[in-house]
Amino acid sequence: MNSKEAVFEYCLRLGDTSLILGHRLSEWCGHGPILEEDIAMSNLSLDLIGQARMILSYAGEAEGKGRTDDDLAYHRDAMQFRNVLLAELPNGDFAVTMTRHFFISVYNFYLYEALKKSKDKIIAAFAEKSLKEVAYHVRHSSDWMLRLGDGSEESHSRAQTAVDDLWIYTDDLFQMNEVDTFLIKEGIAADLNGIKEKWKTHVEDILKKATLTFPQINNFMRTGSREGKHTEYLDYILAEMQVLPRAYPDAKW
């Protein structure tokens, strides 16, 4: 593995997670619980898709095969995607969507905070720009965790169920492989072991304030996104997301 190959793989992780999560949030457009939140989730989605475009464009440059961000988004199969498993899971009810967004946003916040110091100038610039948006995503999702967890009996029950059901996918956020080992030595990537501790402390604090129980699940954790092993849900997302550019690959808009 050389540096460009490793950077390509690493950028796919960042870009694919933002792309797929952005697509999931866009599915709420017109279906939000209140008009203000409907608009807010659409804006969160646009933030994520903007982040995906920036870093997937750089992934294409690193690969050196002439592929654009559009090519990488619309002309890869599920096993070639590197997004975290949490991002592709169905929206479920509003509590599931917000819990998922909370888990990933806190992860992204500490990841991008570390990547601001990357020796790769493009990745560092991406992290610094995205961090401003992600900081808002953390505040927004944290506020909803508090409102749902410390709200009515019904909202508390739904929030706790969401936390418990999604928890088995959280280890996937922190899996590392030879790409991480190579790029950490180069001063490009972030060590996810340290980020995991910050993430856990932050999440536990918010859940406690929300009167929600922090899960004590250590078995049956689902991982595999680093190697392209996904849930069946990613295939359905891609089938919907990619149908037009695949049906008309030479179309000009």
N, C-alpha and C positions, 0 to 999 in steps of 0.2 A: 504493500500500500504506500502510495506517495502522498505528498501534502495536498495536491489538488483533489485526488480521489477522496481523501478524508474530509476535506472541506465541503465537497459536494454532498457527501452523505450527511454531514452535520447540518448543513443548510436545509436539506430535505426535511430533517426532523423539525426544525423551527418553522419552516414554511408550511409543511403539510398539516401540522397541528393547528396553526392559525387558519389555514384554508378550510379544513373540515369543521372546526368549531364555528368559524364564521358562517359556514353554510347551515349548520344546525341552528344557530341563532336566527338566521334569516327566515327559517321556517315558521317563526313566531309572527312574522309580519302580517298584520291583520287579525291576529288571534290572541294578542296580549290581554291580560286581565283588566287593564285600564289603558286608556289612550296614551297617557304619558309614558307608561312602561312599554307599550307597543313601539313607540318612537325610540325610546331608549335602547331597546334590544336591537332595533334596526341599526342604530348608530354604533353599538358595540360590534355588530357584525361587520359593518363597513371598516371599522378600525382594524379588525382581524384580517380581513381580506386585503386591505392596504399593506399590512405587515407581510402577508404572504407574498404579494406581488414583488415587494422589495427584495426579500431574501431568496425567493425562487429565481428571480432574475440573476442574482449573484451565483446561485447554484448552477444555472445554465452556463455562465461564464467560466466557472471553475471546472465544469465538466469538459468544456472545449469542443462540444459536438454541434454547436449552433442551435441548441434548443432554447426556446424562450420560456418565460414564466407560464404563458398559455400552453405551450407544448407539455410542460411538466404537470400542469394542473389537469389537462384534458386528455392526454394521450399516454397515460400510464395505467396499468392494472393495479388491483388492490395490493398484491404482494410486493409491488414496487413503492408503495407508500410507507412513510415512516412516522406518521402522526401517532400520538399517544392514544391508547385504547379509549380513555375517557372521552375524548373529543368526538368519537364516532357513535357513541351510545345514543339511543333514541331520547328525544326531549322529555318524554313522560309528562308528568304534570309540572306546574310552575316550580314547585319545590325541588324536583329533580333537576330541572334546567338550571336553577340558581345554585344549587349545591355543586353541580358539575362545574359551573362557571367559577364559583368560589375556589374550588380545589385547584383548577388549572391556572386561574389568575394569580393566586398566591405563589404557585410554582413559577410562573413566568416572571413575576416581579423579582424574586430572588435570583433567578437564572439570568435575567437581563442586567440586573445590578452587577453581577459578577462579570458578565460578558462585556460590559462597558470598558473593562480593563484588558480586553483581548488584544493580542498583538496583530491580529488581522483587522485592518482599519475599517473595512466594510462591515464586518460583523460587529465591531465596536460601535460604529455609527448607527447601525440597525438597532442595536440594543439600547443606545441612548435615546433615540427617537421613539422607539416602541415603549420604553419605560414610562414615559409621560402618559401615554394612553393606558397602559396596564395599571398604573397607580390608581386611575379612576375606576377601572374595572374591579380592582380589589375593594375600593370603598363602596362601590355600588352593590356588589354581590355580598359583601360583609353586612351592609345595612339590611339587606333582605334576609340574610340568615338570622339576624337579630329579631327582625319583625316577625318572621315565620316561627322561629323557635320559641320566642317569648310572647307569642300572640295568643290566639285562641287554642282550645284543646285540639281542634281539627288541624290547624296549621302546624302546631307542634308535632302532632303525630305524623303528618306528611313529611315534615322536614327531617325528623328522626329516621323515618323509613328510607328517605333518600340518602342520608348519610350512611346508614348501614348497608344499603344495597350497592352504593357506588364505591364503598371502601375497598373492596377486593381488587379494584383496578388501580389503586393509588401507588402501589409498588412499581408499576410500569413507568411511572414518571421518572424514577431514579435509577433505572437499569443502565449500566455502562458496558461497553464492549471495547474491542481493539481500536475503534475510531476515537473514543474518548481518551484511551491511554496514549495514543499517538499525538492527538492534538493538545492534551494537557501538557505533555512534555515540550511541545512547541510554544506553549503560552497562549494558545488560541481558544481552547475550550474551557469550560468550568467544571470543577470537581463536584459531582452531584451529591457526594456524601455529606459535605458541609451544607449544601442547599437543603438537603432532606431534613436536617436538624432544625434549620430556621423555619422551614415550611411546617414541620410538625408543631413547633412551639406556637407559631402564629395561628394555625388552624385550631389547635387545642384551646387557645385563649378565646377565640371568637365563639367556638362551640360552647364553652363554659358560660360565657356571657349570655348566650342564646338559650341557656338552660337545656342544652342538648348533650347527650352522652357521647363521649369520645370512644370510638370503637376499639375493642381489644382483640381484633382479628389478626392472626398471624399465619393462618393456614389457608390454602386454596386461593392464594393471591394470583391474579391473572396478569401475565406479562407476555412479551414477545414482539412488541411493535418495532423494536430496533432491527429485527430480522424479517420484518414484513409479515408477521403472523398477526392477523386481525380477527375481529368478530365478524359474523355474517352481515352485520349492519353496514359495514363499509361498502360492500358490493352494491347494496341498494342505493346508498348515497351517490356513488360514482355512476351508476346506471342513469340516475336522474340528472346529475350534474354534467355528465359528459355526452349525453345523447345528441345534442345539436352539433357541437364541433366534430364529433366522430361521424355523424351522418353527412356533414358537408365540410370536409377537412380543408377544402380550398376556397371556402367562402370568404369574401371580403365585405366588411361591414362599413 
